[in-house]
Amino acid sequence: MVSPTFVVILVMVILPVLWAVILSFKQIRLIDLQHVNLFSGPYTVSNYTDLLGSSAFLTPLRTTVEYSVFGTMGSIVLGLAAALAVRSKFPGRGVVRGVMLLPWVAPVVAVTFVWTILLSPQLGFVDAVGTRFAGWKSPIPFLSQQHGTISLFGVGIGVPTALLVVIAFESWRSFPFAFLFILARLQAIPPELEEAARSDGATPTQVFRYIILPQLMGVIALIAVLRFIFTFNDFDSIYLLTGGGAGTQVLATQVYSFLSARADVGGAAAVATFMAALLCVILVVYMKVFGGKEEEV
């Protein structure tokens, strides 16, 4: 009965993963791929040693972690705020809920094109408003400037401009995912708990901190793990916005760069295998920390 499912998983998941792992231990160029016997030597770990000892890999790794962590945090914060905003009944609530899903369901090519136009230093609405009303001396190339400077209390602070923009984009685009999960959990919270707390004199802040937030921690942890995995593997958003330039090179775009620019199949497979192994470790940690709690509930 389970054999059809097993065959699908074997063909679509297990065999491609094994193929990528084997490729990561071989020195293979793209043009020679069809003539290579994967099950015969020589095998080598040079792909991994070259990566782990190179700043060309460690820098994208750090950027990937920063992008994933802050993108995940931003999507959860925006999703929580949106869920709390539409929790209570008001006229047009259904329409507002539907509109909040647009960043998630809209094609990524369309939304990245809109953001590119809005942030364009020549035609962009953001730079036009900034130079006219916010006192900017000149337009800011948000998607091509690796480092910028902002003045805070007379002190100049360096900021990674393009990286902050792609993090903001990822947070905005993926917050509906968190919004749906959190809103569903909010609706499942018994209203008697909040009513009892208000009757005892609890303020709205105290109700949120001691009643609502503890009820949401389980689903927030699940969202954090899922969003981190999705963001860690994200390719299309960064590639369409910056092409991986201006300090936004992540591991996913590096895999593409290894294949397209260097034709290095072994190096690309090594990066992809490293990404998969790291995500497996994170998933195991999540299951160890939260798996038992979910079974108790």
GUROKE-584524 format. One record per residue: residue in one letter; z, x, y of N, C-alpha, C in turn. Coordinates in Angstrom, 1 decimal. Example, Ala and Ser with C-alpha at 12.3 -4.5 7.8 and 13.67 -1.06 7.14 Angstrom:
   res     n.up   n.east   n.north    ca.up   ca.east   ca.north     c.up   c.east   c.north
     a      7.8     13.2      -5.7      7.8      12.3       -4.5      7.8     13.2      -3.3
     s      7.1     12.8      -2.2      7.1      13.7       -1.1      7.9     12.9       0.0
# end
This chain:
   res     n.up   n.east   n.north    ca.up   ca.east   ca.north     c.up   c.east   c.north
     m      0.0      0.8      -1.2      0.0       0.0        0.0      0.0      0.9       1.3
     v      0.6      2.0       1.2      0.7       2.8        2.4     -0.4      3.9       2.4
     s     -1.2      4.0       1.4     -2.2       5.0        1.3     -3.3      4.9       2.5
     p     -3.7      3.8       2.9     -4.7       3.8        4.1     -4.0      4.4       5.3
     t     -2.8      4.0       5.6     -2.1       4.6        6.7     -1.9      6.1       6.6
     f     -1.6      6.5       5.4     -1.4       8.0        5.1     -2.7      8.7       5.3
     v     -3.8      8.1       4.9     -5.1       8.8        5.0     -5.4      9.0       6.5
     v     -5.2      7.9       7.3     -5.5       8.0        8.7     -4.6      9.0       9.4
     i     -3.3      9.1       9.1     -2.5      10.1        9.7     -2.9     11.5       9.2
     l     -3.3     11.6       8.0     -3.7      12.9        7.5     -4.9     13.4       8.2
     v     -5.9     12.5       8.4     -7.2      12.9        9.0     -7.1     13.1      10.5
     m     -6.3     12.2      11.2     -6.3      12.2       12.6     -5.2     13.0      13.2
     v     -4.1     13.3      12.4     -3.0      14.1       13.0     -2.7     15.4      12.2
     i     -2.5     15.3      10.9     -2.0      16.5       10.2     -3.1     17.6      10.1
     l     -4.3     17.2       9.7     -5.3      18.2        9.6     -5.7     18.9      10.9
     p     -5.9     18.1      12.1     -6.1      18.8       13.3     -5.0     19.7      13.8
     v     -3.8     19.3      13.5     -2.7      20.2       13.9     -2.7     21.5      13.1
     l     -2.9     21.4      11.8     -3.0      22.6       10.9     -4.2     23.4      11.3
     w     -5.3     22.8      11.7     -6.5      23.5       12.1     -6.2     24.4      13.4
     a     -5.5     23.7      14.3     -5.1      24.4       15.6     -4.2     25.6      15.3
     v     -3.2     25.4      14.4     -2.2      26.4       14.1     -3.0     27.6      13.5
     i     -3.9     27.4      12.5     -4.6      28.5       11.9     -5.4     29.2      12.9
     l     -6.1     28.5      13.8     -6.9      29.1       14.8     -6.1     30.0      15.7
     s     -4.8     29.6      16.0     -4.0      30.4       16.9     -3.7     31.8      16.3
     f     -3.9     32.0      15.0     -3.6      33.3       14.4     -4.9     34.0      14.1
     k     -6.0     33.7      14.8     -7.2      34.4       14.6     -7.8     34.7      16.0
     q     -8.6     35.8      16.0     -9.3      36.2       17.2    -10.7     35.6      17.1
     i    -10.9     34.5      17.7    -12.2      33.7       17.5    -12.8     33.4      18.9
     r    -14.1     33.7      19.1    -14.8      33.3       20.3    -15.5     31.9      20.0
     l    -15.7     31.2      21.0    -16.2      29.9       20.9    -17.6     29.8      20.2
     i    -18.4     30.8      20.5    -19.8      30.9       19.9    -19.7     31.2      18.4
     d    -18.6     31.8      17.9    -18.5      32.1       16.5    -17.7     31.1      15.7
     l    -17.3     30.0      16.3    -16.4      29.1       15.6    -17.0     28.5      14.4
     q    -18.2     28.1      14.4    -18.8      27.4       13.3    -19.1     28.3      12.1
     h    -19.0     29.6      12.3    -19.2      30.5       11.2    -17.9     31.1      10.6
     v    -16.8     30.7      11.2    -15.5      31.3       10.8    -14.9     30.6       9.6
     n    -14.5     31.4       8.6    -13.7      30.8        7.5    -12.2     30.8       7.8
     l    -11.7     29.6       8.0    -10.3      29.6        8.5     -9.3     30.0       7.4
     f     -9.6     30.0       6.2     -8.7      30.2        5.1     -8.8     31.7       4.6
     s     -9.5     32.5       5.3     -9.6      33.9        4.9     -9.2     34.7       6.1
     g     -8.7     35.9       5.9     -8.2      36.8        6.9     -9.4     37.3       7.8
     p     -9.0     38.2       8.7     -7.6      38.6        9.0     -6.9     37.6       9.9
     y     -5.6     37.6       9.8     -4.7      36.8       10.7     -4.0     37.8      11.6
     t     -3.6     37.3      12.8     -3.0      38.2       13.7     -2.1     37.4      14.6
     v     -1.0     38.0      15.1     -0.2      37.3       16.1     -0.4     37.8      17.5
     s     -1.5     38.5      17.7     -1.8      39.1       19.0     -2.0     38.0      20.1
     n     -2.5     36.8      19.7     -2.7      35.8       20.7     -1.3     35.4      21.3
     y     -0.3     35.3      20.5      1.0      35.0       20.9      1.7     36.1      21.7
     t      1.5     37.3      21.2      2.1      38.5       21.9      1.4     38.7      23.3
     d      0.1     38.5      23.3     -0.6      38.6       24.6     -0.1     37.5      25.6
     l      0.1     36.3      25.1      0.5      35.2       26.0      2.0     35.5      26.5
     l      2.9     35.7      25.6      4.3      35.8       26.0      4.6     37.0      26.8
     g      3.7     38.0      26.8      3.9      39.2       27.6      3.1     39.2      28.9
     s      2.5     38.1      29.2      1.6      38.1       30.3      2.1     37.1      31.4
     s      2.0     37.5      32.6      2.4      36.6       33.7      1.4     35.5      33.9
     a      0.2     35.7      33.4     -0.9      34.7       33.5     -0.5     33.5      32.6
     f      0.4     33.7      31.6      0.9      32.6       30.8      2.3     32.1      31.3
     l      3.2     33.0      31.7      4.5      32.6       32.1      4.5     31.8      33.4
     t      3.6     32.2      34.3      3.6      31.4       35.5      3.1     30.0      35.3
     p      2.1     29.7      34.6      1.7      28.3       34.2      2.8     27.6      33.4
     l      3.5     28.3      32.6      4.7      27.7       31.8      5.7     27.2      32.8
     r      6.1     28.1      33.7      7.1      27.7       34.7      6.6     26.5      35.6
     t      5.4     26.5      36.0      4.8      25.4       36.7      4.8     24.1      35.9
     t      4.5     24.2      34.6      4.5      23.1       33.7      5.8     22.5      33.6
     v      6.9     23.3      33.5      8.2      22.8       33.4      8.6     22.1      34.7
     e      8.3     22.7      35.8      8.7      22.1       37.1      7.9     20.8      37.3
     y      6.7     20.8      37.0      5.9      19.6       37.2      6.4     18.5      36.3
     s      6.8     18.8      35.0      7.2      17.8       34.1      8.6     17.3      34.5
     v      9.5     18.2      34.8     10.9      17.8       35.2     10.9     16.9      36.4
     f     10.3     17.4      37.5     10.4      16.6       38.7      9.4     15.4      38.7
     g      8.3     15.5      38.0      7.5      14.3       37.8      8.2     13.2      37.1
     t      8.9     13.6      36.0      9.7      12.6       35.2     10.8     12.0      36.1
     m     11.6     12.9      36.8     12.6      12.4       37.6     12.1     11.4      38.7
     g     11.0     11.8      39.3     10.5      10.9       40.3     10.0      9.6      39.8
     s      9.4      9.5      38.7      8.9       8.3       38.1     10.1      7.4      37.7
     i     11.2      8.0      37.2     12.4       7.2       36.8     13.1      6.6      38.1
     v     13.2      7.4      39.1     13.9       7.0       40.3     13.0      5.8      41.0
     l     11.7      6.0      41.1     10.9       4.9       41.6     10.9      3.7      40.8
     g     10.8      3.9      39.4     10.9       2.7       38.5     12.2      2.0      38.6
     l     13.3      2.7      38.7     14.6       2.0       38.9     14.7      1.3      40.2
     a     14.2      1.9      41.3     14.3       1.2       42.6     13.4      0.0      42.5
     a     12.2      0.1      41.9     11.3      -1.1       41.9     11.9     -2.2      41.0
     a     12.5     -1.8      39.9     13.1      -2.9       39.0     14.2     -3.6      39.7
     l     15.1     -2.8      40.4     16.2      -3.5       41.1     15.7     -4.4      42.3
     a     14.5     -4.0      42.9     14.0      -4.7       44.0     13.5     -6.1      43.6
     v     12.9     -6.2      42.4     12.3      -7.5       42.0     13.1     -8.1      40.9
     r     14.4     -7.7      40.8     15.2      -8.3       39.8     15.6     -9.8      40.2
     s     16.0    -10.0      41.4     16.4     -11.3       41.8     15.1    -12.2      42.1
     k     15.3    -13.5      42.1     14.2     -14.4       42.3     13.9    -14.5      43.8
     f     12.6    -14.5      44.1     12.1     -14.7       45.5     10.7    -15.2      45.4
     p     10.2    -15.9      46.4      8.8     -16.4       46.4      7.8    -15.2      46.2
     g      6.9    -15.4      45.3      5.9     -14.4       45.0      6.4    -13.2      44.2
     r      7.5    -13.4      43.5      8.0     -12.3       42.7      7.0    -11.9      41.6
     g      6.4    -12.8      40.9      5.4     -12.5       39.9      4.2    -11.7      40.4
     v      3.8    -12.0      41.6      2.6     -11.3       42.2      3.1     -9.9      42.5
     v      4.3     -9.7      43.0      4.8      -8.4       43.3      4.9     -7.5      42.1
     r      5.4     -8.1      41.0      5.6      -7.4       39.8      4.2     -7.0      39.2
     g      3.2     -7.8      39.4      1.9      -7.5       38.9      1.3     -6.3      39.7
     v      1.5     -6.4      41.1      1.0      -5.3       41.9      1.6     -4.0      41.6
     m      2.8     -4.0      41.2      3.5      -2.7       40.9      2.9     -2.0      39.7
     l      2.2     -2.7      38.9      1.6      -2.1       37.7      0.2     -1.5      38.0
     l     -0.3     -1.7      39.2     -1.6      -1.2       39.5     -1.8      0.4      39.3
     p     -0.8      1.2      39.8     -1.0       2.6       39.6     -1.1      3.0      38.2
     w     -0.5      2.3      37.3     -0.5       2.6       35.8     -1.8      2.2      35.2
     v     -2.3      1.0      35.5     -3.5       0.4       34.9     -4.8      0.9      35.5
     a     -4.7      1.3      36.8     -6.0       1.7       37.5     -6.5      3.0      36.8
     p     -7.8      3.2      36.7     -8.4       4.4       36.2     -8.0      5.6      37.0
     v     -7.6      6.7      36.2     -7.1       7.9       36.9     -8.2      8.5      37.8
     v     -9.4      8.4      37.4    -10.5       8.9       38.3    -10.5      8.2      39.6
     a    -10.3      6.9      39.6    -10.4       6.1       40.9     -9.2      6.5      41.8
     v     -8.0      6.5      41.2     -6.8       6.8       42.0     -6.8      8.2      42.5
     t     -7.2      9.2      41.7     -7.3      10.5       42.2     -8.3     10.7      43.3
     f     -9.4      9.9      43.2    -10.4       9.9       44.3     -9.8      9.4      45.6
     v     -9.1      8.3      45.5     -8.4       7.7       46.7     -7.4      8.7      47.3
     w     -6.6      9.4      46.5     -5.7      10.3       47.0     -6.4     11.5      47.6
     t     -7.5     12.0      47.0     -8.2      13.1       47.6     -8.8     12.8      48.9
     i     -9.3     11.6      49.1     -9.8      11.2       50.4     -8.6     11.0      51.5
     l     -7.5     10.4      51.0     -6.4      10.2       51.9     -5.8     11.6      52.4
     l     -5.9     12.6      51.5     -5.2      13.9       51.9     -6.3     14.9      52.3
     s     -7.5     14.5      52.5     -8.5      15.4       53.0     -8.2     15.9      54.4
     p     -8.3     17.2      54.7     -8.0      17.7       56.1     -9.1     17.3      57.1
     q    -10.3     16.9      56.6    -11.3      16.5       57.5    -11.4     15.0      57.7
     l    -11.2     14.3      56.6    -11.4      12.8       56.7    -10.1     12.0      56.4
     g     -9.1     12.7      56.0     -7.9      12.0       55.5     -7.1     11.3      56.5
     f     -6.6     10.1      56.1     -5.7       9.3       56.9     -4.4     10.0      57.2
     v     -3.8     10.7      56.2     -2.5      11.3       56.4     -2.6     12.4      57.4
     d     -3.5     13.3      57.4     -3.6      14.3       58.4     -4.0     13.7      59.8
     a     -4.7     12.6      59.8     -5.0      12.0       61.1     -3.8     11.4      61.8
     v     -2.9     10.8      61.0     -1.7      10.3       61.5     -0.7     11.4      61.9
     g     -0.7     12.4      61.0      0.2      13.6       61.3     -0.1     14.3      62.6
     t     -1.4     14.6      62.8     -1.8      15.3       64.0     -1.7     14.5      65.3
     r     -1.8     13.2      65.1     -1.8      12.3       66.3     -0.4     11.8      66.7
     f      0.4     11.5      65.7      1.7      10.9       66.0      2.9     11.8      65.5
     a      2.7     12.7      64.5      3.9      13.5       64.0      3.9     14.9      64.6
     g      3.0     15.2      65.5      3.1      16.5       66.1      2.6     17.7      65.3
     w      1.8     17.4      64.3      1.2      18.5       63.5      0.2     19.3      64.4
     k      0.3     20.6      64.4     -0.6      21.4       65.2     -2.0     21.4      64.6
     s     -2.1     21.3      63.3     -3.5      21.3       62.7     -3.4     20.5      61.4
     p     -4.5     20.0      60.9     -4.5      19.3       59.6     -4.0     20.2      58.4
     i     -3.4     19.6      57.5     -2.8      20.4       56.3     -3.7     20.2      55.1
     p     -4.2     21.2      54.5     -5.0      21.1       53.3     -4.1     20.9      52.1
     f     -3.6     19.7      51.9     -2.6      19.4       50.9     -3.0     19.8      49.5
     l     -4.2     19.7      49.1     -4.6      19.9       47.7     -5.2     21.3      47.5
     s     -5.3     22.1      48.6     -5.8      23.5       48.4     -4.9     24.6      49.0
     q     -3.7     24.1      49.5     -2.8      25.1       50.1     -1.7     25.3      49.1
     q     -1.5     26.6      48.7     -0.5      26.9       47.7      0.9     26.9      48.3
     h      1.0     27.5      49.4      2.3      27.6       50.1      2.2     27.2      51.5
     g      3.2     26.4      51.9      3.2      25.9       53.3      4.6     26.2      53.8
     t      4.8     25.9      55.1      6.1      26.1       55.8      6.5     24.8      56.5
     i      7.7     24.4      56.3      8.2      23.3       57.1      9.4     23.8      57.9
     s      9.6     23.2      59.1     10.7      23.7       60.0     11.9     22.7      59.9
     l     13.1     23.1      59.5     14.2      22.3       59.4     15.4     22.9      60.2
     f     15.7     22.2      61.3     16.8      22.7       62.2     16.4     24.1      62.7
     g     15.1     24.3      63.0     14.7      25.6       63.5     14.5     26.7      62.5
     v     14.6     26.4      61.2     14.5      27.4       60.2     13.2     27.0      59.4
     g     12.4     28.0      59.2     11.2      27.8       58.4     11.4     27.9      56.9
     i     11.0     26.9      56.1     11.3      26.8       54.7      9.9     26.8      54.0
     g      9.7     27.7      53.1      8.4      27.7       52.3      8.4     26.6      51.2
     v      7.3     25.9      51.1      7.2      24.9       50.1      5.9     25.0      49.3
     p      5.9     24.7      48.0      4.6      24.8       47.3      3.8     23.5      47.6
     t      2.9     23.5      48.5      2.3      22.2       49.0      1.6     21.5      47.9
     a      0.6     22.1      47.3     -0.2      21.5       46.3      0.6     21.0      45.1
     l      1.6     21.8      44.7      2.4      21.4       43.5      3.2     20.2      43.9
     l      3.8     20.1      45.1      4.5      18.9       45.5      3.6     17.7      45.5
     v      2.4     17.8      45.9      1.5      16.7       46.0      1.2     16.2      44.6
     v      0.9     17.1      43.6      0.6      16.6       42.3      1.8     16.0      41.6
     i      3.0     16.5      42.0      4.3      15.9       41.4      4.4     14.5      42.0
     a      4.2     14.4      43.3      4.3      13.0       44.0      3.3     12.1      43.4
     f      2.1     12.6      43.1      1.1      11.7       42.5      1.5     11.2      41.1
     e      2.0     12.2      40.3      2.4      11.8       38.9      3.6     10.9      39.0
     s      4.5     11.0      39.9      5.7      10.1       40.0      5.2      8.7      40.4
     w      4.2      8.7      41.3      3.7       7.4       41.8      2.9      6.7      40.7
     r      2.1      7.5      40.0      1.2       6.9       39.0      2.0      6.4      37.8
     s      3.0      7.1      37.4      3.7       6.7       36.1      5.0      5.9      36.3
     f      5.4      5.6      37.6      6.6       4.8       37.8      6.5      3.4      37.1
     p      5.3      2.7      37.1      5.3       1.4       36.4      5.8      1.5      34.9
     f      5.5      2.6      34.3      6.0       2.8       32.9      7.5      2.6      32.8
     a      8.2      3.4      33.7      9.7       3.3       33.8     10.1      1.9      34.3
     f      9.4      1.4      35.2      9.7       0.1       35.8      9.7     -1.0      34.7
     l      8.8     -1.0      33.8      8.8      -2.1       32.8     10.0     -1.9      31.8
     f     10.3     -0.7      31.4     11.4      -0.5       30.5     12.7     -0.9      31.2
     i     12.9     -0.4      32.4     14.2      -0.7       33.1     14.3     -2.2      33.4
     l     13.2     -2.8      33.8     13.3      -4.2       34.2     13.7     -5.0      32.9
     a     13.1     -4.7      31.8     13.4      -5.5       30.6     14.9     -5.3      30.2
     r     15.4     -4.1      30.4     16.8      -3.9       30.1     17.7     -4.6      31.1
     l     17.3     -4.6      32.4     18.1      -5.3       33.4     18.2     -6.8      33.1
     q     17.1     -7.4      32.6     17.1      -8.8       32.3     18.0     -9.1      31.1
     a     18.3     -8.1      30.3     19.1      -8.3       29.1     20.6     -8.1      29.4
     i     21.0     -7.7      30.5     22.4      -7.5       30.9     23.0     -8.8      31.1
     p     24.1     -9.2      30.4     24.7     -10.5       30.7     25.2    -10.6      32.1
     p     24.8    -11.7      32.8     25.2     -11.9       34.2     26.7    -12.1      34.4
     e     27.4    -12.4      33.3     28.8     -12.6       33.4     29.6    -11.3      33.8
     l     29.0    -10.2      33.3     29.7      -8.9       33.6     29.7     -8.7      35.2
     e     28.6     -8.9      35.8     28.5      -8.7       37.2     29.3     -9.7      38.0
     e     29.3    -10.9      37.5     30.0     -12.0       38.2     31.5    -11.7      38.1
     a     32.0    -11.2      37.0     33.4     -10.9       36.8     33.8     -9.7      37.7
     a     32.9     -8.8      37.8     33.2      -7.6       38.7     33.3     -8.0      40.2
     r     32.4     -8.9      40.6     32.4      -9.4       42.0     33.6    -10.2      42.2
     s     34.0    -11.0      41.3     35.2     -11.8       41.4     36.5    -10.9      41.6
     d     36.5     -9.7      41.0     37.6      -8.8       41.1     37.5     -8.0      42.4
     g     36.5     -8.2      43.2     36.4      -7.5       44.5     35.5     -6.3      44.5
     a     34.7     -6.1      43.4     33.8      -4.9       43.4     32.7     -5.0      44.4
     t     32.4     -3.9      45.0     31.3      -3.9       46.0     29.9     -3.7      45.2
     p     28.8     -4.0      45.9     27.5      -3.8       45.2     27.3     -2.4      44.6
     t     27.8     -1.4      45.4     27.6      -0.1       44.9     28.5      0.2      43.6
     q     29.7     -0.4      43.6     30.5      -0.3       42.4     29.9     -1.0      41.2
     v     29.4     -2.2      41.5     28.7      -3.0       40.4     27.6     -2.2      39.8
     f     26.8     -1.5      40.6     25.7      -0.7       40.1     26.2      0.5      39.4
     r     27.2      1.2      39.9     27.6       2.4       39.3     28.4      2.2      38.0
     y     29.2      1.1      37.9     30.1       1.0       36.7     29.7     -0.1      35.8
     i     28.7     -1.0      36.2     28.3      -2.1       35.3     26.8     -1.9      34.9
     i     26.0     -1.8      35.9     24.5      -1.7       35.7     24.1     -0.4      35.1
     l     24.4      0.7      35.8     23.9       2.0       35.4     24.3      2.4      33.9
     p     25.6      2.2      33.5     25.9       2.5       32.1     25.1      1.7      31.1
     q     24.7      0.5      31.5     23.9      -0.3       30.6     22.4      0.2      30.5
     l     22.0      1.0      31.5     20.7       1.5       31.5     20.5      2.9      31.0
     m     21.6      3.6      30.7     21.5       5.0       30.4     20.7      5.3      29.1
     g     20.8      4.4      28.1     20.1       4.6       26.9     18.6      4.5      27.1
     v     18.1      3.5      27.8     16.7       3.3       28.1     16.2      4.4      29.0
     i     17.0      4.8      30.0     16.6       5.9       30.9     16.4      7.2      30.1
     a     17.3      7.5      29.1     17.2       8.7       28.3     15.9      8.6      27.5
     l     15.5      7.4      27.0     14.3       7.3       26.2     13.1      7.5      27.1
     i     13.1      6.9      28.3     12.0       7.1       29.3     11.9      8.5      29.7
     a     13.0      9.2      29.9     12.9      10.6       30.3     12.2     11.5      29.2
     v     12.6     11.2      27.9     11.9      12.0       26.9     10.4     11.7      26.8
     l     10.1     10.4      26.8      8.7      10.0       26.7      7.9     10.5      27.9
     r      8.4     10.3      29.1      7.7      10.7       30.3      7.6     12.2      30.3
     f      8.6     13.0      29.9      8.5      14.4       29.9      7.4     14.9      29.0
     i      7.3     14.3      27.8      6.2      14.6       26.8      4.9     14.3      27.4
     f      4.7     13.1      28.0      3.4      12.7       28.6      3.0     13.7      29.7
     t      4.0     14.0      30.6      3.7      14.8       31.8      3.5     16.2      31.4
     f      4.2     16.7      30.4      4.0      18.1       29.9      2.6     18.3      29.4
     n      2.0     17.2      28.8      0.7      17.3       28.3     -0.4     16.9      29.3
     d      0.0     16.5      30.5     -1.0      15.9       31.4     -2.0     16.9      31.8
     f     -3.3     16.5      31.8     -4.4      17.4       32.2     -5.2     16.7      33.3
     d     -5.6     15.4      33.1     -6.6      14.8       33.9     -6.1     14.7      35.4
     s     -4.8     14.4      35.7     -4.4      14.2       37.0     -4.5     15.5      37.8
     i     -4.0     16.6      37.3     -4.1      17.9       38.0     -5.5     18.4      38.1
     y     -6.3     18.3      37.0     -7.7      18.8       37.0     -8.5     18.0      38.1
     l     -8.3     16.7      38.2     -9.1      15.9       39.1     -8.6     16.2      40.6
     l     -7.3     16.5      40.8     -6.8      16.6       42.1     -7.1     18.1      42.6
     t     -6.7     19.1      41.9     -6.8      20.4       42.3     -7.6     21.4      41.5
     g     -8.0     20.9      40.3     -8.7      21.8       39.4     -7.8     22.9      38.8
     g     -6.5     22.8      38.9     -5.6      23.8       38.5     -5.4     24.9      39.5
     g     -6.0     24.8      40.6     -5.8      25.8       41.7     -4.6     25.6      42.6
     a     -4.5     26.5      43.5     -3.4      26.4       44.5     -2.0     26.3      43.9
     g     -1.8     27.1      42.9     -0.5      27.1       42.3     -0.1     25.9      41.4
     t     -1.1     25.2      40.9     -0.9      24.0       40.1     -1.4     24.2      38.7
     q     -1.7     25.4      38.3     -2.1      25.7       36.9     -1.0     25.4      35.9
     v     -1.2     24.5      35.0     -0.3      24.2       34.0     -0.9     24.6      32.6
     l     -0.1     24.4      31.6     -0.6      24.9       30.3     -1.8     24.1      29.8
     a     -1.8     22.8      30.1     -2.9      21.9       29.7     -4.2     22.4      30.3
     t     -4.2     22.7      31.6     -5.4      23.2       32.2     -5.7     24.6      31.8
     q     -4.7     25.4      31.4     -5.0      26.7       30.9     -5.7     26.7      29.6
     v     -5.3     25.7      28.7     -6.1      25.6       27.5     -7.6     25.3      27.8
     y     -7.9     24.5      28.7     -9.2      24.2       29.1     -9.9     25.4      29.7
     s     -9.1     26.2      30.5     -9.7      27.4       31.1    -10.0     28.4      30.0
     f     -9.1     28.6      29.0     -9.4      29.5       28.0    -10.7     29.2      27.2
     l    -10.9     27.9      27.0    -12.1      27.5       26.3    -13.4     27.6      27.1
     s    -13.3     27.1      28.4    -14.5      27.0       29.2    -14.9     28.3      29.9
     a    -13.9     29.0      30.4    -14.1      30.2       31.2    -14.2     31.5      30.3
     r    -13.3     31.5      29.3    -13.2      32.7       28.5    -13.7     32.6      27.1
     a    -14.0     31.3      26.7    -14.5      31.0       25.4    -13.6     31.6      24.3
     d    -12.3     31.6      24.6    -11.3      32.2       23.7    -10.6     31.1      22.9
     v    -11.1     30.8      21.7    -10.6      29.7       20.9     -9.2     30.0      20.4
     g     -9.0     31.2      20.0     -7.7      31.6       19.5     -6.6     31.5      20.5
     g     -6.9     32.0      21.7     -5.9      31.9       22.8     -5.6     30.5      23.2
     a     -6.6     29.7      23.3     -6.4      28.3       23.6     -5.6     27.6      22.6
     a     -5.8     27.9      21.3     -5.1      27.3       20.2     -3.6     27.7      20.2
     a     -3.4     29.0      20.6     -2.0      29.5       20.7     -1.3     28.8      21.8
     v     -1.9     28.6      22.9     -1.2      27.8       24.0     -0.9     26.4      23.6
     a     -1.9     25.8      22.9     -1.6      24.4       22.5     -0.5     24.3      21.4
     t     -0.5     25.3      20.5      0.5      25.3       19.5      1.9     25.5      20.1
     f      2.0     26.4      21.1      3.2      26.7       21.8      3.7     25.4      22.4
     m      2.8     24.7      23.1      3.2      23.4       23.7      3.8     22.4      22.7
     a      3.1     22.3      21.6      3.5      21.3       20.6      4.9     21.7      20.0
     a      5.1     23.0      19.8      6.4      23.5       19.2      7.5     23.2      20.2
     l      7.3     23.5      21.5      8.3      23.3       22.5      8.7     21.8      22.6
     l      7.7     20.9      22.5      7.9      19.5       22.6      8.7     19.0      21.4
     c      8.4     19.6      20.2      9.1      19.2       19.0     10.6     19.6      19.1
     v     10.9     20.7      19.7     12.3      21.1       19.9     13.0     20.1      20.8
     i     12.3     19.7      21.9     12.9      18.7       22.8     13.1     17.4      22.1
     l     12.2     17.0      21.3     12.3      15.7       20.5     13.5     15.8      19.5
     v     13.6     16.9      18.9     14.7      17.1       17.9     16.1     17.0      18.6
     v     16.2     17.6      19.8     17.4      17.6       20.6     17.7     16.2      21.0
     y     16.7     15.4      21.4     16.9      14.0       21.8     17.4     13.2      20.6
     m     16.8     13.4      19.4     17.3      12.6       18.3     18.7     13.0      17.9
     k     19.1     14.3      18.0     20.4      14.7       17.7     21.4     14.1      18.6
     v     21.1     14.0      19.9     22.0      13.6       20.9     22.1     12.1      21.0
     f     21.0     11.4      20.9     21.0       9.9       21.2     20.7      9.1      19.9
     g     20.2      9.8      18.8     19.8       9.0       17.6     21.0      8.3      17.0
     g     22.2      9.0      16.9     23.4       8.4       16.3     23.9      7.3      17.2
     k     23.8      7.5      18.5     24.4       6.4       19.4     23.6      5.1      19.2
     e     22.2      5.3      19.1     21.4       4.1       19.0     21.7      3.3      17.7
     e     22.0      4.1      16.6     22.3       3.4       15.3     23.7      2.7      15.4
     e     24.6      3.3      16.2     25.9       2.7       16.3     25.8      1.4      17.1
     v     24.9      1.4      18.1     24.7       0.1       18.9     24.0     -0.9      18.0
# end
